[in-house]
Amino acid sequence: MNDRLVFRHLGAVAFLVALGMLLCLPFGCGEAPGERSGLTGLWISIGISLAVSGILWFIGRYSTGELFHKEAIAVVVLSWFLVAFLGTLPYLLSGVSRSPDVKMNFADAMFESVAGFTTTGSTVLSELEDTNLVPRSIIFWRSLTQFYGGIGILVLLVVLGGKNTHRKNLANTEMSNIIAERPQGQIKKTVGVLFAIYLFLNLLLALILLLAGVPMLDAFCHAFGTVATGGFSTYNAGVGHFTANTEFHAPLIEWSLTVFCLLGATNFMLFYWCIHGRPGVLFRNEEWRVFLGLYLVVCLLILAGGLSCGDFNVQETGEKASLELSVRYVFFNTASLITTTGYCMGDFSRWNGLSRFLLFAVLFVGGCAGSTAGSMKVIRHIVCWKMIRKAIEATYRPNIVRPVFANAVEFDQERQTRVLLYVVTYLFFFVFATIAILMIEPANQQAERNPGLENHVNGVIHCVAATLSGVGVHGASGANSNFGAYSDLSKYVFCGMMLLGRLEIFVLLAVLFPDFWRRSF
């Protein structure tokens, strides 16, 4: 392995983190004591990040050659660990409080950092609106980590999917390269166009939110959280804050967030071809059609069940909600969860059993490959369904040979095996993490820390599914609750699940094998 080349790339990553911290400074110009501590923490964090960047660059200053198979894997995985660590510094050095009486420790800061960079959106913070507890500059840093996390995956995807055979092998392992027709060559140009699309969507959504009455900081934070399908909000009530306050144009805000959640979960290479005069690629893409169709079907089922059960009525008075508000509730919450964004509007944990099950089930679907969304991705579900259909047909037509196609690409036996192994491994870690958290967190201790949690086992299952799928908090743990009540050890387990889900498991597991670090390959 070309160690020096890996160090040089890690130095560039650390520099980008420091640059992001620098962008947060203008938001900390208030007079509140918390804002001053936020600026101090950011300046120190910038200094440490630049020092780390300089050391890594110095080590790799004489590196030459290309990123091949092992180097690419090392850069991807070590970059995630590096940004997760550096991302903790602003929280710790600014003295951010998890709750009014509890300062964030390292486990809290690591959880918040990993949740941001992996665009999971889970949080341990309970008082986002108190600047003495969480400075505005740190709130912006928190959301900016999601901006970094969303585009980072796309850039790595295209870079690793170039002409070099080793890079293609890595992309094949992640399954993300089976996304659409791609241009041959011109990798840097393609990366530039994808970044421009991503940046344009963020700026456009921020502008729409500003026109709807949202303050600038909140507008950019929610834009970052939506296009990156992350879900960090600047309010304790999340997006529900806009519905509860008449000074905002709530319908415009909620429908805009709904649309941009779906755009963030769409394969960005499809946007690439659309702006290059080939919009037909979007409608020919099987994965995108299945994703959109599944979303609409789930919305209609939840809407029908919710209207019949009175799920959308005002909880305090029992007053019947209007049809327009009910539709907004359903389409927004479903889009937020199926795209692994994790925003919430209203308390959908009180909805009927079928609706809650459907919302839980879509956590395992995710968006399209090549998008900012997490979870398994729709393409894998398509391939698995076609494999099942093929196996059923083979029982009564044993001699038939029927290839499996998805997105007009043939999946040979090796690719089918990879898909199946990924799904099995994904479910294994879901079960493993659930058992681990239940062992770490006995029900009686959780009841003391989180009295609102009615069903401990159900809550843990939902939290593990939410972190592994990159969604945030969901279901039995409460639509607006957080992970602050869990122990430090449990938070580290959740961090592992978030990284596994975002790195698509096999790439992260590869670095755990001693053979990976040997120079011979």
Secondary structure by P-SEA (a helix, b strand, c coil): caaaaaaaaaaaaaaaaaaaaaaaccccccccaaaaaaaaaaaaaaaaaaaaaaaaaaaaccccccccaaaaaaaaaaaaaaaaaaaaaaaaaacccccccccccaaaaaaaaaaaaacccccccccccccccccaaaaaaaaaaaaaaaaaaaaaaaaaacccaaaaaaaaaacccccccccccaaaaaaaaaaaaaaaaaaaaaaaaaaacccaaaaaaaaaaaccccccccccccccccccccccaaaaaaaaaaaaaaaaaccaaaaaaaaacccccccccaaaaaaaaaaaaaaaaaaaaaaaacccccccccccccaaaaaaaaaaaaaaaaacccccccccccccaaaaaaaaaacccccccccccccccaaaaaaaaaaaaaaaaaaccccbbbbbbcccccccaaaaaaaaaaaaaaaaaaaaaaaaaaaaccaaaaaaaccccccaaaaaaaaaaaaaaccccccccccccccccccaaaaaaaaaaaaaaaaccaaaaaaaccccccccc
